[in-house]
Amino acid sequence: MKFTLTGRHFNITPHLKAHVEKRITRLDKYNDHILEAGMVLFRDHATHIAEGRVHVGHAVLTARAEAGDMYGAVNEAVDRMLIQIKRHEGKLRDRKRGNNQ
């Protein structure tokens, strides 16, 4: 999986970079077909915002989260992406079965 991390008007510390990479690589456990992942981190006055994008096959899943600190925003964004990946996998599984119950 190719991973990009971008900081807008914000310096990314090595500890924060390691934290984001650890959280993003956790998504590989739920889907083997993740081609590319990216995360953009920025601050808007007192709020920290994390926007994530994951390319899964032909689908692009995005998530945005706001929190009081950057670590919380990253955790929330990755959790939202995880929910979307699980939903996407369920849709593919149902379509393969033919949804004939």
Residue, then its C-alpha position, 0 to 999 in steps of 0.5 A: m500500500k502506498f501511503t502519503l501524509t501531508g501537513r498544511h500549515f502544520n509541522i508533522t512530528p516524527h511521533l505523529k507520523a509514526h502514529v498515523e502510519k500505524r493506524i493506517t496500516r491497520l486498515d490492511k487487515y480488513n481489506d487486501h485490495i487497498l492500493e493507496a492511502g493518504m492523510v491530510l492534517f491541518r489546523d483551523h484556529a483551535t480545531h485539529i482536522a484530519e482528512g483521509r482518503v483510501h483507494v480500494g479497487h475502483a472505489v475511493l473512500t474519504a473521511r474527515a474528522e475534527a477534534g481538540d488534538m491531532y491524535g484524536a482527529v487521526n483516530e476518529a478519521v481512521d475509525r470512520m474509514l474502517i466503517q466505510i471499508k467494512r460497508h464496502e466489503g459487505k456490499l461486494r459480498d452481497r453482490k457476489r451472492g446475488n442477494n437471493q435469500 
